Structure formats: C-alpha cells, structure tokens
Amino acid sequence: MTITDRASTLTYMSLGTRSVLPVACYAVLLVSALQTLFVPVIAAIQADLGVSTSSANWAVTANLLAAAVLTPVVGRLGDLYGRRPVMVGVLSVVLLGSVLAATTSSLALLLVARVAQAASYGLFPLSIGVLREELPPKRLTGAMAVTSGMLSVGAGAGLVVTGLLMRGGGDYHNLFWLSTALAAIGLAGVLLLPRRPGAASGSLDWAGAALLGLGLVLLILPLEEGNGWGWGSARVLGSLGAAVVALFAFVLVEQRVTYPLVSVQILSRRPIVVANAVGLFLGFSLFAVFLSITMLVQTSPAVADYGFDASVFSASLVYLLPASASGVVSAPMGGRLVARFGARATLVIAAALAGIGFAMLAVLHSATWQVIVGVLLVGTAVTFGYATLPALINAQVEPADTTVANSVNSIARSVGMSLGTAFVVTLTTRNPIPGPVPIPREEQFVAVFVFGAVLAVICAATVRWFLPPGRQATPAATLRAGAEGKPAPYPARPS
C-alpha cells in the first residue's frame, strides 16, 4: 500500500468514526418520525382512496404488524453479517417503499409500501449495535442516551411536520415524498459508517423467527382492531389466546436450537425483564398522551365545554412541539443521569415525571400552558427512559447479542404504542356527546390521564423493587471489566 493509499484509508476511517453518532441519531430519528408521520392523515387517505375507515387504518396496522415480524430478524442479521450492510439494505427497502407510497392511489399497493417502510424499525437496534462497536467506553453511555432520545424527538417531529404539510388541506402523498428524501439522506449517511464483520456466529433461526413473528402479529392485531371487533369478541380473545400459544412454542424452540434468534436465558434476566416492561410503559405513555392531547385540543369548547378548537397545525405546533423539541436537551441530560446515578435511579425519575405529568393533565387542562407543561413532563419522562434502556440492556448482553436484545425492547415499545392507541381510542369512543360528529366527554380524557398516572406509579415501584440496589452497571463499566479480565457488574451469563 502506498503512502497515498494509506492516507486515504486513514481519512476514511476517521470520517467513518466521526460519522457514527450523527448517523445513528439520524437513523433513529427517521424510525420514530415514520411511526407518527402518517397517523394524522388516515382520514385523508380514506377520502382519497374511497375506502372505509377500517380499511384505511390498515395503513398503520400493516406497518406495525410487519415491524413485529421484521425487527428481530433484521437485528439478528445485523449481528451475523455486520450492521452497516444490513442498515444499507433496510434503508434501500424503506426508500423503495416510500416511492411506491408516494406514487400510488391503490390501497393494496399502499399497504405493500407500508410493509416495506416497517423495515425501518430495525434501524434503532442496529444503531445501538454500531455505537457499541465503534465508540470508546467513556463515550458510549452518553452516545446511546442521545441516540435513544431521538425516538421521542422524532415521534413528536413526525406529528408536527404532518401538521405543517397538511395545513390548508395538503396532499398526503407529500408526506411519502418527504419520507423518500429522508430515507435517501439516511442511506447516504450509513455509507459513511466503518465496515465491520458480524459479531455473532451461526445462522438465522428461521423457525424461531416465524414463531416470534406469528405470536407478535396475533398479539398486536387484536390491540389494533379490538375497538371494531369488540374487546370481548371471539376474534380478539382467540387471537390473544393463539398469541400465548405461539410465544410459548417460541420459547420451547429457542431452548433447543444451537443458534437461537433470542437467547431465553438473556430474556429471563431480571434487568432485561424490567427493561422490557419499562419499554412497554414508555411506548404506551408516548402514544397515549400525544393522541389524547391531539383530540382534546381540537375539540370546540362551544360544543363540549372543554378544548381549544385548535387546528391540526396548531395542535402540532403549539401543544406537541415543545415536548418534541425538548428532547434535544433532555436526551443528553438523561445520559448524564445514567452515568452518575445509574439506570435504576434514572428510570424512577422518569416514571415520577410521567406520573406528575399525567396527574397534572387530569386536573389541569383548561389553559394552554397547563396542557403544554403536562405534555412536556410526560415527553421528558419518555426521553429519560429511552436514554436509559440501551445502557441497562447492553450491560447484560455480549456484543454478539446487542442488536437482537435491543430489537426485543423495540418490540416491547411498539406493543406499548399499540396498547396506548387502542386504550385512548376505545375509551374516547364510548358514550360520546351526541351530534353530527360524536365528541368524547371530558371525563373520558381525565380517565386516560389518571390511568397513565397509575401506570407510572406501578412502573416506578417495579423499577425500585426489581432492579438491584445501588448504581447499575453501564456498558462502559462492563467493557472495562472485560478488558481487565474481571467479571462484569452484571454477569454475562447466569451462574
């Protein structure tokens, strides 16, 4: 190799290393933005395609179901064959799906496009894997916190951007053109990442992937469709029962294969169980507060004696943007809390903030500033929680299991989002104020907020009692221990 070639290689490596954190942050921002960008335009899709409301809602449901199947598979592929090439493949699929959605007026093709976009959910665990692979221990905890915080920032940003582009009756296809541009930028950024071989050995567990995907589809589908099917209907109860059977079969298979998709030993560790339970709560909280507040502030006080008669644009810009934008500050703050006080203390703080925010919204929601502060508290809590979970998970797993372990936590958050959406929709559509357009009663929103506060208390108690006392291990501590030949603060394998 000539001196010129060596200099070019070193320059590329330096550029690749410097690009790791911004590329990871952008990829995660894209994931969460794609989750919420299209939720507010279901009515516009229904009108344009001339289909029923339930059919149009499949643009969201199909995306969530496909994500449940694809996320662990994508995560495992990243562990096996390297995160960079898998991220390139994922973003290429998302790009093609976005172009298809932007150019079609067919419901069937739109659903195909939304399934393709669901591959984006795998970008979060892949990004966490890249950070662990490329960054030194002293930077890792903070970098993961900032990257994870982009989940809540992107979710709010997606709603705000939708409000901007749909102001005055804009064409919803513009949102898909925007997602096309965002995917193209992400693809260009990922090409800058360093090339690394896969961290895991073996092969993809197709039987486990099929059972896990089937179980998650059977779990999420009734959560999304339960309001239309009826929560006590045979379809809902049958799907939930079949989900339990499929997931139990998945556990049995994973205990017997040489190279499992997800190690049952890892999933059964107490900190991992707590992390996934907290992820479920955070996903519920994020979607419950965003959806309920969007509905509340758009209600006319002349009709319902509450609300602000806000447009979609003002609901996004005035009431949701502060919580979304604050994530830029609260995400690194969460990382510093994890580094200084540990995962348990930070998660308790997050749950407490969420509880205060929900309780405030239950009691005070008659003035604009009250709603903004309440949403800001819940949004900050979600950001703190998201900033903490990767550190807690990565302290428990080997580098070869990093991506798939974080994939499971991503699924837990997605299930929580589905639960939050289903809960709000179910509660606000029962016994509405009669009229040409039925409107939820104020006490129905209060019930949502009270339930969120109760869940926050349960979450704080769970973290307090089931995570080990004292400062929790961080990835930096784990990696240092390994480098020194000492056992990790959380053992890599159960004794």
C-alpha positions as CSV (number, residue, x, y, z in Angstrom):
1,M,0.0,0.0,0.0
2,T,1.4,3.4,-1.0
3,I,1.6,6.3,1.4
4,T,-1.3,8.0,-0.6
5,D,-3.4,4.9,-0.2
6,R,-2.7,4.6,3.5
7,A,-3.6,8.3,4.0
8,S,-6.8,7.8,2.1
9,T,-7.7,4.8,4.2
10,L,-6.9,6.7,7.5
11,T,-9.0,9.6,6.3
12,Y,-11.9,7.3,5.5
13,M,-11.6,5.6,8.9
14,S,-11.5,8.9,10.7
15,L,-14.6,10.2,8.7
16,G,-16.4,6.9,9.5
17,T,-15.7,7.1,13.2
18,R,-16.8,10.8,13.4
19,S,-20.0,10.0,11.5
20,V,-21.1,7.2,13.8
21,L,-23.1,9.3,16.4
22,P,-24.8,11.7,13.9
23,V,-25.7,8.8,11.6
24,A,-27.1,6.7,14.4
25,C,-29.1,9.7,15.7
26,Y,-30.5,10.4,12.3
27,A,-31.4,6.8,11.7
28,V,-33.3,6.6,15.0
29,L,-35.0,10.0,14.3
30,L,-36.1,8.6,10.9
31,V,-37.6,5.4,12.6
32,S,-39.8,7.4,15.0
33,A,-40.8,10.0,12.5
34,L,-42.0,7.3,10.1
35,Q,-44.1,5.8,13.0
36,T,-46.1,9.0,13.5
37,L,-45.9,10.9,10.2
38,F,-48.9,9.2,8.7
39,V,-51.2,8.7,11.8
40,P,-53.0,12.0,11.4
41,V,-53.8,11.6,7.7
42,I,-55.8,8.4,7.9
43,A,-59.0,10.4,7.1
44,A,-57.3,11.9,4.1
45,I,-56.2,8.5,2.8
46,Q,-59.7,7.2,3.3
47,A,-61.2,10.1,1.3
48,D,-58.7,9.8,-1.5
49,L,-58.9,6.1,-2.0
50,G,-62.7,5.8,-1.4
51,V,-62.3,3.1,1.2
52,S,-63.8,2.5,4.7
53,T,-62.2,3.8,7.9
54,S,-61.2,0.3,9.0
55,S,-59.6,-0.3,5.6
56,A,-57.7,3.0,5.7
57,N,-56.5,2.2,9.3
58,W,-54.6,-0.8,7.8
59,A,-52.0,1.7,6.6
60,V,-51.0,1.9,10.2
61,T,-51.8,-1.6,11.3
62,A,-49.9,-3.3,8.5
63,N,-46.9,-1.2,9.3
64,L,-47.0,-2.3,13.0
65,L,-47.6,-6.0,12.2
66,A,-44.7,-6.1,9.7
67,A,-42.4,-4.3,12.2
68,A,-43.2,-7.0,14.8
69,V,-42.0,-9.7,12.3
70,L,-39.1,-7.8,10.7
71,T,-37.4,-6.1,13.7
72,P,-35.9,-9.2,15.4
73,V,-35.0,-10.7,12.1
74,V,-33.2,-7.5,11.0
75,G,-31.5,-7.3,14.4
76,R,-30.2,-10.9,14.1
77,L,-29.0,-10.3,10.6
78,G,-27.0,-7.3,11.8
79,D,-25.3,-9.4,14.5
80,L,-24.5,-12.1,12.0
81,Y,-23.4,-10.2,8.9
82,G,-22.5,-6.7,10.2
83,R,-24.7,-3.7,11.0
84,R,-23.6,-1.4,8.1
85,P,-24.6,-3.7,5.2
86,V,-27.9,-4.6,6.9
87,M,-28.6,-0.9,7.5
88,V,-27.9,-0.2,3.8
89,G,-30.4,-2.9,2.9
90,V,-33.0,-1.7,5.3
91,L,-32.8,1.9,4.1
92,S,-33.0,0.7,0.5
93,V,-36.2,-1.1,1.2
94,V,-37.6,1.9,3.0
95,L,-36.7,4.1,0.1
96,L,-38.4,1.9,-2.4
97,G,-41.5,1.6,-0.2
98,S,-41.7,5.4,0.2
99,V,-41.5,5.9,-3.6
100,L,-44.3,3.4,-4.1
101,A,-46.5,5.0,-1.5
102,A,-45.9,8.5,-2.9
103,T,-46.9,7.4,-6.4
104,T,-49.9,5.1,-5.8
105,S,-53.6,5.6,-5.3
106,S,-54.2,1.9,-4.7
107,L,-54.9,0.7,-1.1
108,A,-53.3,-2.7,-1.9
109,L,-50.0,-1.1,-3.1
110,L,-50.1,1.4,-0.2
111,L,-50.2,-1.5,2.2
112,V,-47.3,-3.1,0.4
113,A,-45.4,0.2,0.7
114,R,-46.2,0.5,4.4
115,V,-44.9,-3.1,5.0
116,A,-41.6,-2.1,3.3
117,Q,-41.4,1.0,5.5
118,A,-41.7,-1.2,8.5
119,A,-38.2,-2.4,8.0
120,S,-37.1,0.9,9.4
121,Y,-37.9,-0.3,12.9
122,G,-34.8,-2.4,12.8
123,L,-32.6,0.7,12.5
124,F,-32.8,1.5,16.2
125,P,-31.2,-1.7,17.5
126,L,-28.8,-1.7,14.6
127,S,-27.7,1.9,15.5
128,I,-27.2,0.9,19.1
129,G,-25.0,-2.0,17.9
130,V,-23.0,0.3,15.8
131,L,-22.4,2.7,18.7
132,R,-21.2,-0.2,20.9
133,E,-18.9,-1.4,18.2
134,E,-17.3,1.9,17.3
135,L,-17.2,4.2,20.3
136,P,-14.8,4.0,23.3
137,P,-16.4,3.1,26.7
138,K,-16.2,6.6,28.1
139,R,-18.4,8.0,25.3
140,L,-20.8,5.0,24.9
141,T,-23.4,5.7,27.6
142,G,-23.9,9.3,26.6
143,A,-24.0,8.5,22.9
144,M,-26.6,5.8,23.4
145,A,-28.7,8.2,25.6
146,V,-28.6,10.9,22.9
147,T,-29.4,8.4,20.1
148,S,-32.3,6.8,22.1
149,G,-33.7,10.2,22.9
150,M,-34.2,10.7,19.2
151,L,-37.1,8.2,19.5
152,S,-39.3,10.7,21.3
153,V,-38.0,13.7,19.4
154,G,-38.8,12.0,16.1
155,A,-42.2,10.9,17.2
156,G,-43.2,14.5,18.0
157,A,-41.5,15.8,14.9
158,G,-43.5,13.5,12.7
159,L,-46.7,14.9,14.1
160,V,-45.5,18.5,13.8
161,V,-44.3,18.0,10.2
162,T,-47.7,16.4,9.3
163,G,-49.4,19.5,10.7
164,L,-47.3,21.8,8.6
165,L,-47.6,19.9,5.3
166,M,-51.3,19.2,5.7
167,R,-52.2,22.8,6.6
168,G,-55.0,24.0,4.4
169,G,-55.8,20.5,3.0
170,G,-52.4,19.5,1.6
171,D,-51.9,16.2,-0.3
172,Y,-50.9,13.3,1.9
173,H,-48.7,12.0,-0.9
174,N,-46.3,14.8,0.0
175,L,-45.6,13.0,3.3
176,F,-44.4,10.0,1.4
177,W,-42.2,12.1,-0.8
178,L,-40.7,13.6,2.4
179,S,-40.1,10.1,3.7
180,T,-38.4,9.3,0.4
181,A,-36.0,12.2,0.8
182,L,-35.3,11.3,4.5
183,A,-34.6,7.7,3.6
184,A,-32.2,8.8,0.8
185,I,-30.3,11.0,3.2
186,G,-30.1,8.2,5.8
187,L,-28.8,5.8,3.1
188,A,-26.0,8.3,2.2
189,G,-25.1,8.7,5.8
190,V,-24.9,5.0,6.5
191,L,-22.5,4.5,3.6
192,L,-20.0,6.6,5.7
193,L,-20.0,4.1,8.6
194,P,-17.0,1.9,9.0
195,R,-17.2,-1.7,7.6
196,R,-17.1,-4.3,10.3
197,P,-17.7,-8.1,10.2
198,G,-20.6,-9.7,12.0
199,A,-20.2,-10.0,15.8
200,A,-22.1,-13.3,16.1
201,S,-21.6,-16.7,14.6
202,G,-24.1,-19.3,13.4
203,S,-27.2,-18.8,11.2
204,L,-30.6,-17.2,11.4
205,D,-33.1,-19.2,13.3
206,W,-36.0,-19.3,10.8
207,A,-38.3,-21.4,12.9
208,G,-37.8,-19.1,15.9
209,A,-38.3,-16.1,13.7
210,A,-41.5,-17.5,12.3
211,L,-43.0,-18.3,15.7
212,L,-42.0,-15.0,17.2
213,G,-43.4,-13.1,14.3
214,L,-46.7,-15.1,14.4
215,G,-47.0,-14.6,18.1
216,L,-46.4,-10.8,17.9
217,V,-48.8,-10.4,14.9
218,L,-51.5,-12.3,16.9
219,L,-50.8,-10.1,19.9
220,I,-50.8,-6.7,18.1
221,L,-53.6,-7.3,15.6
222,P,-56.4,-7.5,18.3
223,L,-54.9,-4.5,20.1
224,E,-55.3,-2.5,16.9
225,E,-58.6,-3.9,15.8
226,G,-60.3,-4.6,19.1
227,N,-62.4,-1.4,19.1
228,G,-64.0,-2.5,15.8
229,W,-64.2,-6.2,16.5
230,G,-65.4,-5.8,20.1
231,W,-63.0,-6.5,23.0
232,G,-65.0,-9.5,24.2
233,S,-65.4,-10.9,20.7
234,A,-64.2,-14.4,19.7
235,R,-61.7,-12.9,17.2
236,V,-60.0,-10.8,19.9
237,L,-59.9,-13.5,22.6
238,G,-59.0,-16.1,20.0
239,S,-56.1,-14.0,18.7
240,L,-54.8,-13.3,22.2
241,G,-55.0,-17.0,23.1
242,A,-53.2,-18.0,19.9
243,A,-50.5,-15.4,20.6
244,V,-49.8,-17.0,24.0
245,V,-49.6,-20.5,22.4
246,A,-47.2,-19.2,19.6
247,L,-45.0,-17.3,22.0
248,F,-44.8,-20.3,24.4
249,A,-43.8,-22.5,21.4
250,F,-41.2,-19.9,20.5
251,V,-39.7,-20.2,24.0
252,L,-39.6,-24.0,23.7
253,V,-37.9,-23.9,20.3
254,E,-35.3,-21.3,21.4
255,Q,-34.3,-23.6,24.3
256,R,-33.4,-26.4,21.9
257,V,-31.7,-24.8,18.9
258,T,-28.0,-24.3,18.7
259,Y,-28.2,-20.7,17.5
260,P,-31.4,-19.2,18.8
261,L,-32.9,-16.0,17.4
262,V,-33.1,-14.6,21.0
263,S,-31.5,-16.4,24.0
264,V,-34.2,-17.2,26.5
265,Q,-31.5,-17.0,29.2
266,I,-30.9,-13.4,28.3
267,L,-34.6,-12.5,28.2
268,S,-35.2,-14.1,31.6
269,R,-32.6,-12.0,33.4
270,R,-34.3,-9.7,35.8
271,P,-32.9,-6.4,34.5
272,I,-33.9,-7.4,30.9
273,V,-37.4,-8.2,32.0
274,V,-37.7,-4.8,33.8
275,A,-36.2,-3.0,30.8
276,N,-38.9,-4.5,28.5
277,A,-41.7,-3.8,31.0
278,V,-40.5,-0.2,31.2
279,G,-40.3,0.0,27.4
280,L,-43.9,-1.2,27.3
281,F,-44.9,1.6,29.7
282,L,-42.9,4.3,27.8
283,G,-44.5,3.3,24.4
284,F,-47.9,3.4,26.0
285,S,-47.3,6.8,27.6
286,L,-45.9,8.4,24.4
287,F,-48.8,7.5,22.2
288,A,-51.5,7.9,24.9
289,V,-50.5,11.5,25.6
290,F,-49.9,12.5,22.0
291,L,-53.2,11.0,20.7
292,S,-55.4,12.1,23.6
293,I,-54.0,15.7,23.6
294,T,-54.4,16.0,19.9
295,M,-58.0,15.1,20.2
296,L,-58.6,17.2,23.3
297,V,-57.2,20.5,22.0
298,Q,-59.0,20.2,18.7
299,T,-62.4,19.9,20.4
300,S,-64.5,23.1,20.4
301,P,-65.4,24.4,23.9
302,A,-68.7,25.7,22.5
303,V,-69.8,22.1,21.8
304,A,-68.1,20.1,24.7
305,D,-67.3,22.8,27.4
306,Y,-63.6,21.9,27.1
307,G,-60.9,22.1,24.5
308,F,-59.4,24.9,22.4
309,D,-60.8,24.4,18.9
310,A,-57.3,24.0,17.6
311,S,-56.5,23.1,14.0
312,V,-54.2,20.1,13.2
313,F,-51.5,22.6,12.5
314,S,-51.8,24.5,15.8
315,A,-52.3,21.2,17.8
316,S,-48.9,20.0,16.4
317,L,-47.0,23.3,16.6
318,V,-48.3,24.7,19.9
319,Y,-49.1,21.7,22.1
320,L,-46.8,19.0,20.9
321,L,-43.7,20.7,19.5
322,P,-42.3,21.9,22.9
323,A,-42.2,18.3,24.2
324,S,-40.6,17.1,21.0
325,A,-38.0,19.8,20.7
326,S,-37.1,19.5,24.4
327,G,-35.7,16.0,23.7
328,V,-32.6,17.6,22.2
329,V,-31.8,18.8,25.7
330,S,-33.4,16.1,27.8
331,A,-31.7,13.2,25.9
332,P,-28.1,14.1,26.8
333,M,-29.3,15.0,30.3
334,G,-30.7,11.5,30.7
335,G,-27.3,10.1,29.6
336,R,-25.6,12.1,32.4
337,L,-28.1,10.9,34.9
338,V,-27.4,7.3,33.9
339,A,-23.7,7.8,34.1
340,R,-23.9,9.5,37.5
341,F,-26.7,7.8,39.4
342,G,-27.3,4.6,37.4
343,A,-30.2,3.1,35.5
344,R,-32.5,2.4,38.4
345,A,-32.4,6.0,39.7
346,T,-32.9,7.4,36.2
347,L,-35.9,5.2,35.5
348,V,-37.5,6.0,38.8
349,I,-37.1,9.7,38.0
350,A,-38.6,9.1,34.5
351,A,-41.6,7.3,36.0
352,A,-42.1,10.1,38.6
353,L,-42.0,12.8,35.9
354,A,-44.6,10.8,33.8
355,G,-46.8,10.4,36.8
356,I,-46.7,14.1,37.6
357,G,-47.4,15.0,34.0
358,F,-50.4,12.7,33.7
359,A,-51.7,13.8,37.1
360,M,-51.4,17.4,36.1
361,L,-53.3,16.8,32.9
362,A,-56.0,15.0,34.7
363,V,-56.6,18.0,37.0
364,L,-55.4,21.0,34.9
365,H,-56.2,21.1,31.2
366,S,-58.3,24.3,30.8
367,A,-55.4,26.6,29.8
368,T,-52.9,26.3,27.0
369,W,-49.9,26.5,29.3
370,Q,-51.2,23.7,31.5
371,V,-51.5,21.3,28.6
372,I,-48.1,22.2,27.3
373,V,-46.4,21.7,30.7
374,G,-48.2,18.4,31.2
375,V,-47.2,17.0,27.8
376,L,-43.7,18.4,28.3
377,L,-43.3,16.4,31.6
378,V,-44.5,13.2,30.0
379,G,-42.3,13.7,27.0
380,T,-39.3,14.4,29.1
381,A,-40.0,11.2,31.1
382,V,-40.2,9.2,27.9
383,T,-36.9,10.7,26.7
384,F,-35.2,9.9,30.0
385,G,-36.5,6.3,29.9
386,Y,-35.4,5.8,26.3
387,A,-32.0,7.2,27.1
388,T,-31.6,4.6,29.9
389,L,-32.8,1.4,28.4
390,P,-29.9,0.6,26.0
391,A,-27.4,1.1,28.8
392,L,-29.3,-1.3,31.0
393,I,-29.7,-3.9,28.2
394,N,-26.2,-3.7,26.9
395,A,-24.8,-4.2,30.4
396,Q,-26.5,-7.6,30.3
397,V,-25.5,-9.0,26.9
398,E,-22.4,-9.8,24.9
399,P,-21.6,-7.7,21.8
400,A,-22.9,-10.5,19.6
401,D,-26.4,-10.2,21.2
402,T,-26.5,-6.4,21.3
403,T,-28.8,-5.8,18.3
404,V,-31.3,-8.6,18.8
405,A,-31.6,-7.8,22.6
406,N,-32.4,-4.2,21.7
407,S,-34.8,-5.4,19.0
408,V,-36.9,-7.2,21.6
409,N,-37.0,-4.0,23.6
410,S,-38.1,-2.1,20.5
411,I,-40.9,-4.6,20.1
412,A,-42.0,-4.0,23.7
413,R,-42.2,-0.3,23.0
414,S,-44.2,-1.0,19.8
415,V,-46.6,-3.1,21.7
416,G,-46.9,-0.3,24.3
417,M,-47.7,2.1,21.5
418,S,-50.4,-0.2,20.2
419,L,-51.8,-0.5,23.7
420,G,-51.8,3.3,24.2
421,T,-53.5,3.9,20.9
422,A,-56.1,1.2,21.5
423,F,-56.8,2.4,25.0
424,V,-57.3,6.0,24.0
425,V,-59.5,5.2,21.0
426,T,-61.6,2.7,23.0
427,L,-62.1,5.0,25.9
428,T,-62.9,8.1,23.9
429,T,-65.4,6.5,21.6
430,R,-67.6,5.0,24.3
431,N,-70.7,7.0,25.3
432,P,-69.7,10.2,23.3
433,I,-71.5,13.5,23.3
434,P,-74.2,13.0,20.6
435,G,-74.1,15.2,17.5
436,P,-73.3,15.1,13.8
437,V,-69.7,14.2,14.8
438,P,-69.6,12.4,18.2
439,I,-67.2,14.0,20.6
440,P,-65.6,12.4,23.7
441,R,-66.7,13.6,27.1
442,E,-64.2,15.4,29.2
443,E,-64.2,12.7,31.9
444,Q,-63.0,10.2,29.3
445,F,-59.8,12.2,28.8
446,V,-59.5,12.5,32.6
447,A,-59.7,8.7,32.8
448,V,-56.9,8.3,30.3
449,F,-54.6,10.7,32.3
450,V,-55.5,9.1,35.6
451,F,-54.7,5.6,34.2
452,G,-51.4,6.9,32.9
453,A,-50.5,8.3,36.3
454,V,-51.4,4.9,38.0
455,L,-49.2,3.1,35.5
456,A,-46.3,5.5,36.2
457,V,-46.6,4.6,39.9
458,I,-46.6,0.9,39.1
459,C,-43.6,1.4,36.8
460,A,-41.6,3.3,39.5
461,A,-42.4,0.6,42.1
462,T,-41.4,-2.2,39.7
463,V,-38.0,-0.5,38.9
464,R,-37.4,0.3,42.6
465,W,-38.1,-3.2,43.8
466,F,-36.9,-5.4,40.9
467,L,-33.7,-3.8,39.8
468,P,-30.6,-4.4,42.0
469,P,-29.9,-1.6,44.5
470,G,-27.1,0.9,44.1
471,R,-25.7,2.2,40.8
472,Q,-26.4,0.0,37.9
473,A,-23.8,-1.3,35.6
474,T,-23.3,0.7,32.4
475,P,-21.8,-0.6,29.2
476,A,-18.6,1.4,30.0
477,A,-18.3,-0.4,33.3
478,T,-19.0,-3.8,31.7
479,L,-16.5,-3.3,28.9
480,R,-13.8,-2.0,31.3
481,A,-14.3,-5.1,33.5
482,G,-13.9,-7.3,30.4
483,A,-10.8,-5.6,29.4
484,E,-9.3,-6.1,32.9
485,G,-10.2,-9.7,33.0
486,K,-12.8,-9.1,35.8
487,P,-16.4,-10.3,35.9
488,A,-18.9,-7.8,34.6
489,P,-21.0,-6.0,37.2
490,Y,-24.0,-7.9,35.8
491,P,-22.7,-11.3,34.9
492,A,-22.7,-12.1,31.2
493,R,-24.1,-15.5,31.8
494,P,-26.2,-16.6,34.8
495,S,-24.4,-18.7,37.3
